[in-house]
């Protein structure tokens, strides 16, 4: 009969830094290939010194718009639209 072998694993918890283990699925076989054209464009934008922002119109002053409402509201019937398509 074989003798039981004793193993000393007391040093398992003696580590300098804890190891963090991924909790997500990570990269899966057959995963969709990255969009390299998009990645290149994003890198190009990130490396620019000055980023061009398109002209954006100013937001309306909502307090001023609220003051233009008629006293009795819009008087819309059920299903009626102020701006028909």
Helices and strands as residue ranges (DSSP letters): G 10-13, H 36-47, H 62-67
